[in-house]
Amino acid sequence: MTETKIMLDDIQAIKSIDRMNMCGIQLKFPDNAEDAIKRAETLRIPKSLKIGKYIIHYRQPEKILILGMGGSAIGGELLRGWLKKYSPIPIEVNHDYHLPAYADANTLVVAVSYSGNTEETLSGFVEAVSRKCMVVGISSGGVLEKFCQSLRVPFLKLPGGMPPRIALPYLFFPLVLILKKFGIASKMNETREALLVLRQLREEIKPEIPTSQNPSKQLASQLYGGIPIIYGFREYDGVAMRIKTQFNENAKIPAKYEAFPELNHNETVGWEGPKKLTKLFNVILLRDPSEPPEIRTRIEITKKLALKRKAGKILEIYPRGKTTLAKMLSTIYIGDSASIYLAILYGIDPTPVEIVNKIKHELKKKIDVTTPLSQQVKAFLKK
């Protein structure tokens, strides 16, 4: 632990490993959130849109579907978790090439691809247009921007040049504003406190703050040498997913996440395995002072009967703020930063994701999805 503290408190050592300045980019989270809100406020939603011989009517939807993959999808997952208790309209996230059968003219479809070239999202976009869904596009450019321009579909252009996972503020807050434009405004006032809490938390987790006072550095130090498992619940389900993927992409280590109460019906049994295996896993429990009593009881019983006997370590993250959104985003901010500091401890530059790029390159050699998609758009326009 002492050696990890020394490394994380050595600013020059951090800079020598974090060559692309992921730490610095991460610190802009609150600023990017504010900028994302301002950009989204300029988006105009038409009352109707004529595409070919079809007319798409934009009105309050009966269903909401967010299209996205990887870092571009997490905004939708967080939106779904945040508004699950408040929205009378179902919100789902589509991680696939094709839309569910229920997507129709009463469905708001928001296609989110930071690069604008995610093939699954582009495929879903074309399908949504063909079904006369109320479609909105969000990207920093790419093919998605071209599709939206050619069809005159409402489109929000984001600033480019960031890894998609760092662009989370631009991939979440516009979704909030879009729902507000469609008259789904429940709990939207929570964004103000969330921004304030994020700015306050930034002063605690930045590299200049020593490990003894830095919650993200402390978490990274405790996780060093083990495999993280993140346990969330309800609105913290998407938060757990986000933190898990950050350990994957930033620290380049395996990680997993699960959620209460479901994990008590399957996941918990896994802790009966040999301790030589289970001790490799460090459990992060996402807690909340206001967590429901039934969830608190499950967490404590699980700690007592399973985790304390078998897990390598049991760690807990408590949120900041009073509103649900502030709590969700502050937990993410602590976890995201911890994943970067953990990469530093392993001597790994957190920014590159070489295996993801290699997979995309190999897929590109097998099939160029943008060509048939472009043909579909052109064919649709001729109908």
HUDAGI-V8717 format. One record per pair of residues at least 24 apart in sequence whose ideal C-beta (glycine too) atoms are under 10 Angstrom apart, sorted by the first residue. I is the first residue (numbers start at 1). J is the second residue. D is the distance in whole Angstrom. If there is no record, write none. Layout:
i->{I,I}
j->{J,J}
d->{D,D}
//
This chain:
i->{1,1,1,1,1,2,2,3,3,3,4,4,4,4,4,4,4,4,4,4,4,4,4,5,5,5,5,5,5,5,6,7,7,7,7,7,7,7,7,8,8,8,8,8,8,8,8,8,8,8,8,8,8,8,9,9,9,9,9,9,9,9,10,10,11,11,13,13,14,14,14,14,15,15,16,16,16,17,17,17,17,17,17,17,17,18,18,18,18,18,18,18,18,18,18,19,19,19,19,20,20,20,20,20,21,21,22,22,22,22,22,22,22,22,22,22,22,22,22,22,23,23,23,23,23,23,23,23,23,24,24,25,25,25,25,25,25,25,25,26,26,26,26,26,26,26,26,26,26,26,26,26,26,26,26,27,27,27,27,27,27,27,28,28,28,28,29,29,29,29,29,29,29,29,29,29,29,29,29,29,30,30,30,30,30,30,30,30,30,30,30,30,31,31,31,31,31,32,32,32,32,32,32,32,32,32,32,33,33,33,33,33,33,33,33,33,33,33,34,34,34,34,34,34,35,35,35,35,35,36,36,36,36,36,36,36,36,36,36,36,36,36,36,36,37,37,37,37,37,37,37,37,38,38,39,39,39,39,39,39,39,39,39,40,40,40,40,40,40,40,40,40,40,40,40,41,41,41,41,42,42,43,43,43,43,43,43,43,43,43,43,44,44,44,44,45,45,45,45,45,45,45,46,46,46,46,48,49,49,49,49,49,49,49,49,50,50,51,51,51,51,51,51,51,51,51,51,51,51,52,52,52,52,52,52,52,52,53,53,53,53,54,54,54,54,54,54,54,54,55,55,56,56,56,56,56,56,56,56,56,56,57,57,57,57,58,58,58,58,58,58,58,59,59,59,59,59,59,60,60,60,60,60,60,60,61,61,61,61,61,61,61,61,61,61,61,61,61,61,62,62,62,62,62,62,62,62,62,63,63,63,63,63,63,63,63,63,63,63,63,63,64,64,64,64,64,64,64,64,64,64,64,64,64,64,64,65,65,65,65,65,65,65,65,65,65,65,65,65,65,65,65,65,65,65,66,66,66,66,66,66,66,66,66,66,66,66,66,66,66,66,67,67,67,67,67,67,67,67,67,67,67,67,67,67,67,67,67,67,67,67,67,67,67,67,67,68,68,68,68,68,68,68,68,68,68,68,68,68,68,68,68,69,69,69,69,69,69,69,69,69,69,69,69,69,69,70,70,70,70,70,70,70,70,70,70,70,70,71,71,71,71,71,71,71,71,71,71,71,71,71,71,71,71,71,71,71,72,72,72,72,72,72,72,72,72,72,72,72,72,72,72,72,72,73,73,73,73,73,73,73,73,73,73,74,74,74,74,74,74,74,74,74,74,74,74,74,74,75,75,75,75,75,75,75,75,75,75,75,75,75,75,75,75,76,76,76,76,76,76,77,77,77,77,77,77,77,78,78,78,78,78,78,78,78,78,78,78,78,78,78,78,79,79,79,79,79,79,79,79,79,79,80,80,80,80,81,81,81,81,81,81,81,81,81,81,81,81,81,81,82,82,82,82,82,82,82,82,82,82,82,82,82,82,83,83,83,83,83,83,83,83,83,83,84,84,84,84,85,85,85,85,85,86,86,86,86,86,86,86,87,87,87,87,88,88,89,89,89,89,89,91,91,91,93,94,94,94,94,94,95,95,95,96,96,96,96,97,97,97,97,97,97,98,98,98,99,99,99,99,99,99,99,99,99,101,103,103,103,103,103,104,104,104,104,105,105,105,105,106,106,106,107,107,107,107,107,108,108,108,108,108,108,108,108,109,109,109,109,109,109,110,110,110,110,110,110,110,110,110,110,110,111,111,111,111,111,111,111,111,111,111,112,112,112,112,112,112,112,112,112,112,112,112,112,113,113,113,113,113,113,113,113,113,113,113,113,114,114,114,114,114,114,114,114,114,114,114,114,114,114,114,114,114,115,115,115,115,115,115,115,115,115,115,116,116,116,116,116,116,116,116,116,116,116,116,116,117,117,117,117,117,117,117,117,117,118,118,118,118,118,118,119,119,119,119,119,119,119,119,119,120,122,122,122,122,122,122,122,123,123,123,123,123,125,125,125,125,125,126,126,126,126,126,126,126,126,126,127,127,128,129,129,129,129,129,130,130,130,130,130,134,136,136,136,136,136,138,138,138,138,138,139,139,140,140,140,142,143,143,143,143,143,146,146,146,147,147,147,147,147,150,150,150,150,151,151,151,154,154,163,163,163,163,163,163,164,164,164,165,165,165,165,165,165,165,165,165,165,165,166,166,166,166,166,166,166,168,168,168,168,168,168,169,169,169,172,172,172,172,172,173,176,187,187,187,188,189,189,190,190,190,190,190,190,190,190,190,191,191,191,191,192,192,192,193,193,193,193,193,193,193,193,193,194,194,194,194,194,194,194,194,194,194,195,195,195,196,196,196,197,197,197,197,197,197,197,197,197,197,197,198,198,198,198,198,198,198,200,200,200,201,201,201,201,201,201,201,201,201,201,202,202,204,204,204,204,205,205,205,205,205,205,205,206,207,207,207,207,211,214,214,214,214,215,215,215,215,215,215,215,215,216,216,216,216,216,216,216,216,216,216,216,217,217,217,217,217,217,217,218,218,218,218,219,219,219,219,219,219,219,219,219,219,219,219,219,220,220,220,220,220,220,220,220,220,220,220,220,220,221,221,221,221,222,222,222,222,222,222,222,222,223,223,223,223,223,223,223,223,223,223,223,223,223,223,224,224,224,224,224,224,225,225,225,225,225,225,226,226,226,226,226,226,226,226,226,227,227,227,227,227,227,227,227,227,228,228,228,228,228,228,228,228,228,228,228,228,228,228,228,228,229,229,229,229,229,229,229,229,229,229,229,229,229,229,229,229,230,230,230,230,230,230,230,230,230,230,230,230,230,231,231,231,231,231,231,231,231,231,231,231,231,231,231,231,231,231,231,231,232,232,232,232,232,232,232,232,232,232,232,232,232,232,233,233,233,233,233,233,233,233,233,233,233,233,233,233,233,233,233,234,234,234,234,234,234,234,234,235,235,235,235,235,235,235,236,236,236,236,236,236,236,236,236,236,236,236,236,236,237,237,238,238,239,239,239,239,239,239,239,239,239,239,240,240,240,240,240,240,240,242,242,242,242,242,242,242,243,243,243,243,243,243,243,243,243,243,244,244,244,245,245,246,246,246,246,246,246,246,246,246,246,247,247,247,247,247,247,247,248,248,248,248,249,249,249,249,249,249,249,249,250,250,250,250,250,250,250,250,250,250,250,250,250,250,251,251,251,251,251,251,251,251,251,251,251,252,252,252,252,252,252,252,252,252,252,252,253,253,253,253,253,254,254,255,255,255,255,256,257,257,258,259,259,260,260,260,260,260,260,260,260,260,260,260,261,261,261,261,261,261,263,263,264,264,264,264,264,267,267,268,268,268,268,268,268,269,270,270,271,271,271,271,271,271,271,271,272,272,272,273,274,275,275,275,275,277,278,278,278,278,278,278,279,279,279,279,280,280,281,281,281,281,281,282,282,282,282,282,283,283,283,283,283,283,283,283,283,284,284,284,284,284,284,284,284,285,285,285,285,285,286,286,286,286,286,286,286,286,286,287,287,287,287,287,288,288,288,288,288,288,288,289,289,289,289,290,290,290,290}
j->{211,218,221,222,224,211,221,221,224,345,211,217,218,220,221,222,223,224,225,341,342,344,345,210,211,212,214,217,218,221,211,211,217,221,224,341,344,345,347,207,209,210,211,214,216,217,218,220,221,224,341,342,344,345,207,208,209,210,211,212,214,217,207,344,207,208,344,347,207,340,341,344,207,344,344,347,349,343,344,345,346,347,348,349,350,207,250,340,341,343,344,348,349,350,351,349,350,351,352,163,349,350,351,352,350,351,163,165,166,250,336,337,339,340,343,344,349,350,351,352,205,206,207,337,340,341,343,344,350,206,207,161,162,163,166,167,340,350,351,165,166,168,202,205,206,207,216,246,250,333,336,337,339,340,350,202,203,205,206,207,333,337,162,166,169,202,166,168,169,195,198,199,201,202,205,329,332,333,336,337,169,194,195,196,197,198,199,200,201,202,329,333,169,195,198,199,202,158,159,162,166,167,168,169,170,173,198,168,169,170,172,173,191,194,195,198,199,329,169,173,191,195,198,199,158,159,169,170,173,75,156,158,159,167,168,169,170,171,172,173,174,175,176,177,169,170,173,174,176,177,191,195,173,177,138,156,157,158,159,170,173,174,177,138,156,158,170,173,174,175,176,177,178,180,181,174,177,180,181,156,177,136,138,154,155,156,157,174,177,178,181,154,155,156,181,108,134,136,154,178,181,182,134,152,153,154,134,129,132,134,135,151,152,153,154,151,152,129,130,132,135,150,151,152,153,377,380,381,383,129,130,151,379,380,381,382,383,380,381,382,383,105,129,130,131,132,380,381,383,105,132,105,128,129,131,132,133,134,135,151,153,105,106,132,134,108,134,135,136,154,181,182,105,106,108,134,182,183,89,106,108,134,182,183,184,89,90,91,105,106,107,108,109,133,134,179,182,183,184,88,89,90,102,104,105,106,107,108,89,90,91,92,100,102,103,104,106,107,108,109,133,89,90,91,92,93,107,108,109,110,134,175,178,179,182,184,90,91,92,93,94,99,100,102,103,107,108,109,110,111,124,128,133,134,135,91,92,93,94,95,108,109,110,111,112,121,124,138,171,175,178,93,94,95,96,97,99,103,109,110,111,112,113,118,120,121,122,123,124,125,127,128,135,137,138,144,93,94,95,110,111,112,113,114,118,120,121,124,138,164,171,175,93,94,95,96,97,112,113,114,118,119,120,121,124,164,95,113,114,118,120,121,164,165,245,249,353,356,112,113,114,115,118,162,163,164,165,166,167,168,171,242,245,246,249,353,356,111,112,113,114,115,116,118,120,121,138,139,164,165,167,168,170,171,112,113,118,120,121,164,171,238,241,245,112,164,165,167,168,171,172,238,239,241,242,245,246,332,110,112,114,138,167,168,169,170,171,172,173,174,175,176,238,242,110,112,171,172,175,238,172,237,238,239,241,242,245,168,171,172,175,176,235,237,238,239,241,242,325,328,329,332,110,171,172,173,175,176,178,179,238,325,175,235,237,238,232,233,234,235,236,237,238,239,240,241,242,259,324,328,172,175,176,187,190,235,238,239,323,324,325,327,328,329,175,176,179,184,186,187,188,235,324,325,234,235,237,238,186,187,234,235,324,184,185,186,187,188,190,324,179,184,186,187,184,186,179,182,183,184,186,175,179,184,238,120,121,124,127,128,120,121,124,120,121,123,124,121,122,123,124,127,369,123,124,127,123,124,125,126,127,128,130,131,133,131,127,128,131,132,133,128,131,132,133,131,132,133,134,132,133,134,131,132,133,134,135,133,134,135,136,178,179,182,184,133,134,135,136,137,153,134,135,136,137,138,154,156,174,175,178,179,135,136,137,138,139,144,147,148,153,155,136,137,138,139,144,156,158,164,170,171,172,174,175,137,138,139,140,141,142,143,144,145,158,164,171,138,139,140,141,142,144,158,160,162,163,164,165,166,167,168,170,171,139,140,141,142,143,144,160,164,167,360,140,141,142,143,144,145,146,147,148,155,157,158,160,141,142,143,144,145,360,364,369,370,142,143,144,164,360,369,143,360,363,364,367,368,369,370,373,369,147,369,370,373,374,376,377,369,370,372,373,376,151,153,373,376,377,151,372,373,374,375,376,377,379,380,373,376,153,153,376,377,380,381,376,377,379,380,383,182,174,175,178,181,182,170,171,174,175,178,170,171,164,167,170,370,369,370,373,374,377,370,374,377,370,373,374,376,377,374,377,378,381,377,380,381,178,181,249,250,350,351,352,353,249,353,356,242,245,246,248,249,250,336,339,350,351,353,246,249,250,336,340,350,351,242,246,329,332,333,336,195,198,329,242,325,328,329,332,329,325,323,324,325,325,323,325,321,322,323,324,325,326,327,328,329,323,325,326,329,323,325,326,320,321,322,323,324,325,326,327,329,320,321,323,324,325,326,327,328,329,330,325,326,329,320,321,326,319,320,321,322,323,325,326,327,329,330,333,320,321,326,329,330,332,333,320,321,330,319,320,321,326,329,330,331,333,334,337,333,337,320,333,334,337,333,334,336,337,338,340,341,337,337,340,341,344,341,334,337,338,341,317,318,320,333,334,335,337,338,317,333,334,335,336,337,338,339,340,341,342,337,338,340,341,342,344,345,315,334,338,341,243,282,284,315,316,317,334,335,337,338,339,341,342,247,251,335,337,338,339,340,341,342,343,344,345,346,338,341,342,345,282,284,312,313,314,315,338,342,247,251,253,255,282,284,312,313,315,338,339,341,342,345,251,282,341,342,345,346,280,282,312,313,345,346,253,279,280,281,282,283,311,312,313,253,254,255,256,280,281,282,283,312,253,254,255,256,257,281,282,283,284,312,313,315,335,338,339,342,254,255,256,257,258,263,267,270,281,282,283,284,285,307,311,312,255,256,257,258,259,282,283,284,285,286,315,317,335,256,257,258,259,260,263,267,283,284,285,286,287,298,299,302,303,307,314,316,257,258,259,260,263,284,285,286,287,288,295,317,328,331,258,259,260,261,262,263,285,286,287,288,291,292,294,295,296,298,299,259,260,261,288,291,292,295,324,286,288,324,325,327,328,331,260,285,286,287,288,291,295,317,319,324,327,328,331,332,262,286,328,332,286,317,319,327,328,329,330,331,332,335,284,285,286,317,331,332,335,328,329,331,332,335,336,339,284,286,317,331,332,334,335,336,338,339,284,335,339,336,339,332,335,336,337,338,339,340,342,343,350,284,335,336,338,339,342,343,339,353,355,356,339,343,350,351,352,353,355,356,336,337,338,339,340,341,342,343,344,348,349,350,351,353,338,339,340,341,342,343,344,345,346,348,350,339,342,343,346,348,349,350,352,353,354,355,339,342,343,346,348,280,281,281,282,284,339,281,284,286,283,286,295,285,286,291,292,294,295,296,297,298,299,302,294,295,297,298,299,302,298,302,298,299,301,302,306,302,306,298,301,302,305,306,307,306,306,310,302,305,306,307,308,309,310,311,306,309,310,310,310,309,310,311,312,310,306,307,309,310,311,312,310,311,312,313,311,312,307,310,311,312,313,311,312,313,314,315,307,308,310,311,312,313,314,315,316,313,314,315,316,317,331,335,338,314,315,316,317,318,316,317,318,319,327,328,331,332,335,316,317,318,319,331,317,318,319,324,327,328,331,318,319,322,327,319,322,324,327}
d->{9,10,6,8,8,10,9,9,9,9,8,9,10,8,4,9,10,5,9,9,9,9,5,8,4,8,10,8,9,6,9,9,10,9,10,9,7,6,9,8,10,8,5,8,9,5,9,7,7,10,6,10,6,7,9,9,9,5,6,9,9,8,9,9,6,7,8,10,5,9,8,5,9,10,9,10,10,7,5,9,9,6,7,6,8,9,10,7,10,8,6,9,6,6,8,5,10,8,9,9,6,8,4,8,10,8,8,10,7,7,10,10,9,5,8,9,8,4,5,10,10,8,5,8,6,8,10,8,8,9,9,10,7,8,5,10,9,10,8,10,7,10,9,9,9,10,10,10,9,8,6,6,9,6,9,6,10,8,6,8,10,9,9,8,8,9,8,7,6,10,6,9,9,7,10,8,9,6,8,9,8,9,6,9,9,4,5,9,8,6,9,9,8,10,9,9,9,10,8,8,8,8,8,4,6,9,10,9,4,8,8,6,8,8,6,7,9,8,8,9,10,6,9,9,10,8,8,8,9,10,9,8,9,9,9,5,5,8,8,4,6,10,9,8,9,10,5,8,8,6,7,8,10,10,10,7,8,7,8,8,9,7,9,9,6,10,9,6,4,8,8,4,7,9,9,9,6,9,9,8,10,8,9,6,8,5,10,7,7,7,7,7,10,10,9,10,8,7,5,8,5,7,10,8,9,7,10,10,10,9,8,8,6,7,8,10,8,6,9,8,9,10,5,8,8,10,7,7,9,9,10,9,9,6,5,7,5,10,9,9,6,10,9,9,10,6,8,10,7,10,8,7,10,8,10,5,7,6,7,9,9,7,9,8,8,8,5,9,9,8,9,8,9,8,9,7,8,9,8,9,9,10,6,5,7,6,10,10,9,6,6,4,9,9,6,9,6,9,8,10,7,8,9,9,10,4,7,9,7,6,8,8,9,6,7,8,6,4,7,9,9,6,7,5,7,10,7,5,8,8,9,9,9,7,8,8,9,8,6,8,6,7,7,9,6,6,7,5,7,9,8,8,8,10,10,7,7,5,7,10,9,8,5,8,6,10,10,10,10,7,10,8,5,9,9,10,8,10,6,7,4,6,8,9,8,5,9,9,4,7,9,7,9,9,10,10,7,8,7,8,8,4,7,9,8,9,6,9,9,9,8,10,10,9,6,9,10,9,8,10,5,9,5,6,10,9,9,9,9,8,10,10,6,8,8,9,9,8,10,10,7,10,10,9,7,3,4,8,7,7,7,9,8,9,8,10,10,9,5,5,5,8,10,6,10,7,8,8,5,9,8,10,10,6,7,9,9,10,9,9,8,10,9,10,10,9,8,10,6,7,8,7,10,7,5,7,9,9,9,6,10,9,9,6,9,8,4,4,8,8,6,9,9,10,8,7,8,8,7,9,9,8,4,9,6,7,10,8,9,6,9,10,8,10,5,7,9,7,9,6,8,8,9,10,7,10,5,7,10,8,8,10,10,9,9,7,9,10,7,4,7,6,4,7,10,9,10,10,9,7,9,10,9,7,8,6,8,10,10,6,6,10,6,9,10,9,8,8,7,7,9,9,9,10,7,7,9,10,9,9,8,8,8,9,10,4,5,10,10,9,8,6,6,9,8,8,9,9,10,6,10,9,9,9,9,8,9,6,10,9,7,9,10,6,10,8,7,9,9,4,7,8,9,7,7,6,9,6,10,10,5,6,10,7,8,10,8,6,6,10,6,10,6,7,7,7,4,7,8,9,8,8,8,9,5,7,9,7,5,8,7,8,8,6,9,4,7,5,7,9,10,9,8,5,8,7,10,9,8,6,6,9,7,7,5,7,8,6,9,8,9,9,9,8,5,7,9,9,10,10,10,6,10,8,8,8,8,5,9,10,7,8,5,9,10,9,9,8,6,6,9,9,10,7,8,8,9,4,9,9,5,10,8,6,7,7,8,5,9,8,8,7,10,10,6,5,2,6,4,5,8,9,9,10,9,9,9,9,4,5,7,10,9,10,9,7,8,9,8,9,9,10,9,9,8,9,8,9,4,7,8,9,7,7,7,5,9,10,10,7,10,9,6,9,9,8,8,10,9,10,9,6,9,10,5,6,10,7,10,9,9,7,9,8,6,10,8,10,10,6,9,8,9,9,6,9,9,8,7,6,8,8,10,10,9,8,8,9,9,5,7,8,10,9,8,9,10,8,8,10,6,9,6,9,7,7,8,7,9,9,8,9,9,6,9,7,9,9,10,9,7,7,9,6,8,8,9,10,10,9,10,10,10,9,10,10,9,8,10,9,8,10,8,10,9,9,10,10,10,8,10,10,9,8,7,7,9,8,10,9,9,4,6,4,7,10,9,10,9,7,9,9,9,10,9,10,6,7,5,10,7,5,10,10,10,7,7,9,5,4,9,8,5,8,10,9,9,10,8,8,9,5,4,9,9,9,4,8,7,5,9,9,9,8,6,7,9,6,7,9,9,10,6,9,10,9,5,10,5,7,9,8,9,9,10,9,10,7,7,9,5,8,10,9,8,9,9,8,9,9,10,9,10,8,8,9,10,10,5,10,8,8,10,8,5,8,8,4,4,9,8,6,9,8,8,10,5,10,9,9,9,10,8,9,10,10,8,7,10,7,7,7,8,4,9,8,8,10,8,10,8,5,8,8,4,4,9,8,6,10,9,8,9,7,7,9,10,6,10,6,9,10,8,8,9,9,5,8,9,8,7,7,9,9,6,9,10,9,9,7,5,8,9,9,8,10,9,9,9,8,6,6,4,9,9,5,7,7,5,6,8,6,5,7,10,8,7,9,5,8,9,8,6,8,6,10,10,9,9,9,9,9,10,7,5,7,7,10,9,10,5,7,5,7,10,10,8,10,7,8,4,8,9,10,8,5,8,7,10,9,8,10,7,6,7,7,6,8,6,7,5,7,10,10,8,8,10,9,10,10,7,8,5,7,9,9,9,5,10,10,10,10,10,9,10,6,4,7,9,9,9,7,9,8,7,8,10,5,10,8,8,8,8,10,9,9,8,7,10,10,9,6,9,8,6,10,9,10,4,9,7,9,10,9,9,10,8,7,7,10,9,9,8,9,6,9,9,9,5,9,10,5,6,8,8,10,6,10,9,10,9,9,10,9,5,7,8,10,7,8,8,8,7,9,4,7,8,7,9,9,9,10,9,8,6,5,9,8,4,8,9,10,9,9,8,10,8,5,7,9,8,9,10,10,8,9,8,9,9,5,10,8,8,9,9,4,5,9,7,5,10,8,10,4,8,9,9,5,8,9,4,5,9,8,6,7,7,10,9,7,7,5,9,8,9,8,9,9,9,7,9,8,9,10,10,10,10,9,9,9,9,9,10,9,10,9,9,9,10,9,6,10,10,5,6,8,8,7,10,6,10,10,9,8,6,10,8,7,9,9,9,10,10,6,8,5,9,9,9,9,9,9,4,7,10,8,5,7,8,9,8,8,9,8,6,9,10,9,9,9,9,4,6,8,7,7,5,9,9,6,9,8,6,6,9,7,5,4,8,6,6,10,10,5,8,7,5,7,9,9,8,5,7,6,10,8,9,7,7,5,7,10,8,6,9,8,10,9,6,10,9,5,7,5,8,9,10,7,6,9,6,10,9,7,8,10,9,9,9,9,8}
//
